[in-house]
């Protein structure tokens, strides 16, 4: 967490709130979130006085165009939040970067586990300084792909389905939570080999990916029990009420009334119904 639907929700909020606004000042608290820079001073100097001209997304990365030829990249990691607040609002614990605008108001980057990042990169240096941004795979919200091309690509990979769904170079933005929901919707096991999929199963999988990603964005993402994910305004998401298997261990499957189970997969918890996912 957060995954594509949560990051896309924040992107859309940012598009309304910060595009066209000029950065007055930047404050940095702690070095780890800005680890791609030599110092906080470098980040501050590259941002102060610049105007944000657009907001886009690559997988789970937020990209804010600043100045003439640079991009402010924000990655929320596992526990990051990006909140729009007023300067007078109390500073939350684990606040690492504060961006204040000339017209008032702030954007604050909060990250208890500090796996997230905030950095500025020149557009002509992305290939060398942030190559992961150019290596993203198919984006199920932004891109359109025929199911037969998708099928040819997925079958050629010859790996386990969940492993492939979480491979950012194959499909951008899907993580542990949504891969479980997608596989349940498609009726497929997480450890199924990709090359064994039938044409019908490929179609079901592709449809599940696109529909679940779009539906989750419409409901502004998922906030789990800890409510760690918040949108730009500090509100929780609503898609968690639609989860069919994730964190539903022991519950009856909504499709076949079997029992949802949890297994460890690559050091993560994986939820599925062994009765109707094959």
C-alpha angles and dihedrals in degrees: 000000000000102000134173098298093051094046092046090051090054091045091056091048091049091049089061097040111038111022109113093017123123123227112239100181143351127210124193126198113187132005105239098076090052095041094135089067125074090228144350088255091064093054092045094050092050093052109035113098094012126123124227108232102178144356123220138159138229110192105301094346124100114215120199115187109224131179120344102312113003139094130212105216121201122186115182095202115193101323108015126135131190112203134184108219143152120260090245093057115108115264111250120225115268094027105156107169130028121189115193121195127216091238091054132262130084142234113218127196112211123183123163095186095040096220089124126088143213118194144144122231131182110243092235090052099052093099092060104027101036107014092158088074090063095045098062117128132219113331109217093203101042104029135062121215130171113246091236092056089046089050094050091051096046096047091048091058096070099202139109116296098237092046090055095045089055094046103109091202090061103037119008121225106011118124139167099299101047094040088061092048093047093050092049091051090050093046093236132133120241092235096048113127111246094224091061095063118119123221090257092050092050090053092049092049094049092048091048092052095051097040097046094047092050094043092049091051091050089054091046097248135286129300114192128208092288090052088218093146112078129167123238090281095049095257125136123242125251106214094088088081087064096053111123102186112358109108089354098113110161095015123121114264109251091222106043104007091241119137121273111230135193125223133175114251121176090341091307132105113252121195123201145138111252090196100062105016109084 
